Amino acid sequence: MNGKLTHLALPCHDIEKTIQWYERFTPMNVIHQREDNGAKVAWIQADDKSIFLVFLQSPDTKEPQPILSPFAHLGIEMISREEVNAIAEEGRGHACLIWEPRQEPDPVGYVCALSDPDGNLVEFSYGQNIN
């Protein structure tokens, strides 16, 4: 079978906070945004045009609905341990650091994780060598 994974869709309780968080902590930016029947939708993607994320804030969503937790997570590969440490430090300053930076056995590598505004886990890693 041929096919390509293109996106992951997640609910959010505040689309603007979610966009701001992902643009601050990840290499992703909004590529599409709209409102449909009272629901707010944003697509975000990195410049490498890899998988994109779709966030949807429905009119009745008032509280965070973490989907990716406590272990399920998004993974972002960084280019150095120093970048992992820097994102951890920034996350610590914004009270969203969940996993302190640590070295894990191969092939996991050096990782930390932050929590987005809805409690979804985002892992930042170096050394997984996934291509």
C-alpha positions as CSV (number, residue, x, y, z in Angstrom):
1,M,0.0,0.0,0.0
2,N,1.2,3.5,-0.8
3,G,0.4,6.5,1.4
4,K,1.9,9.2,3.5
5,L,1.1,10.3,7.0
6,T,0.2,14.0,6.6
7,H,-1.2,15.3,9.8
8,L,-2.4,14.8,13.4
9,A,-5.6,16.6,14.5
10,L,-5.9,17.6,18.2
11,P,-8.6,19.5,20.1
12,C,-7.6,22.6,22.0
13,H,-9.4,24.9,24.4
14,D,-7.7,28.2,23.3
15,I,-6.5,28.3,19.7
16,E,-4.5,31.6,20.2
17,K,-2.6,30.2,23.2
18,T,-2.0,27.0,21.3
19,I,-0.6,28.8,18.2
20,Q,1.6,31.1,20.4
21,W,2.9,28.1,22.3
22,Y,3.8,26.0,19.2
23,E,5.4,29.1,17.5
24,R,7.5,29.8,20.6
25,F,8.7,26.3,21.4
26,T,8.8,24.5,18.1
27,P,9.9,25.2,14.5
28,M,6.3,25.2,13.4
29,N,4.2,28.2,12.1
30,V,0.6,28.6,11.0
31,I,0.0,27.6,7.4
32,H,-3.8,27.9,7.4
33,Q,-6.4,29.3,9.8
34,R,-10.1,29.6,9.5
35,E,-13.4,29.5,11.4
36,D,-16.1,27.0,10.5
37,N,-19.5,27.0,12.2
38,G,-18.1,28.6,15.3
39,A,-15.1,26.3,15.5
40,K,-11.6,27.8,15.1
41,V,-9.1,25.8,13.1
42,A,-5.3,26.2,12.7
43,W,-2.9,24.1,10.7
44,I,0.8,24.4,11.7
45,Q,3.8,23.0,10.0
46,A,7.6,23.3,10.0
47,D,9.5,24.6,7.0
48,D,10.6,21.1,6.1
49,K,7.0,20.4,5.1
50,S,6.9,17.3,7.2
51,I,3.7,16.2,9.0
52,F,1.5,19.1,10.1
53,L,-0.7,19.5,13.1
54,V,-4.4,20.6,13.0
55,F,-5.8,22.2,16.1
56,L,-9.5,22.7,16.5
57,Q,-11.2,24.8,19.2
58,S,-14.9,24.0,19.2
59,P,-17.4,26.5,20.8
60,D,-18.2,24.1,23.7
61,T,-14.5,23.3,24.6
62,K,-13.8,25.4,27.7
63,E,-11.1,23.3,29.5
64,P,-7.9,21.6,28.3
65,Q,-8.4,18.1,26.9
66,P,-5.0,16.4,26.9
67,I,-4.9,13.7,24.3
68,L,-1.1,13.1,24.3
69,S,-0.2,12.3,27.9
70,P,1.1,10.9,30.1
71,F,3.4,9.0,27.7
72,A,1.9,9.6,24.2
73,H,3.7,12.5,22.7
74,L,4.8,14.4,19.6
75,G,8.6,14.2,18.9
76,I,10.8,16.9,17.5
77,E,14.4,16.2,16.6
78,M,16.9,18.9,17.5
79,I,20.4,19.4,16.0
80,S,22.3,19.3,19.3
81,R,22.2,18.6,23.0
82,E,22.6,22.3,23.6
83,E,19.3,22.9,21.7
84,V,17.5,20.4,23.9
85,N,18.9,22.1,27.0
86,A,17.9,25.5,25.7
87,I,14.3,24.5,25.0
88,A,14.2,22.8,28.5
89,E,15.4,26.1,30.1
90,E,12.8,28.1,28.2
91,G,10.1,25.6,29.2
92,R,11.2,25.8,32.8
93,G,10.8,29.5,32.7
94,H,7.3,29.2,31.3
95,A,6.4,26.5,33.8
96,C,5.8,23.8,31.1
97,L,8.9,21.6,31.5
98,I,7.7,18.0,32.2
99,W,10.8,15.9,31.7
100,E,14.2,17.4,32.6
101,P,16.9,16.8,30.0
102,R,18.3,13.3,30.3
103,Q,20.2,10.7,28.3
104,E,18.2,7.6,27.4
105,P,19.5,4.3,25.9
106,D,19.9,4.0,22.2
107,P,18.0,4.8,20.0
108,V,16.1,7.3,22.3
109,G,19.0,9.7,22.7
110,Y,19.0,12.9,24.8
111,V,15.5,14.1,25.5
112,C,13.3,16.6,27.4
113,A,9.6,17.2,27.2
114,L,7.3,20.2,27.5
115,S,3.5,20.4,28.0
116,D,1.4,22.5,25.6
117,P,-1.5,24.6,26.9
118,D,-3.8,21.6,26.7
119,G,-1.5,19.2,28.5
120,N,-0.2,17.4,25.4
121,L,3.4,16.2,25.7
122,V,6.0,17.4,23.2
123,E,9.4,15.7,23.3
124,F,12.6,17.4,22.1
125,S,15.4,14.9,21.3
126,Y,18.9,14.8,20.0
127,G,20.6,11.6,18.8
128,Q,17.7,9.5,17.6
129,N,19.0,9.8,14.0
130,I,15.7,9.2,12.4
131,N,15.6,9.9,8.7
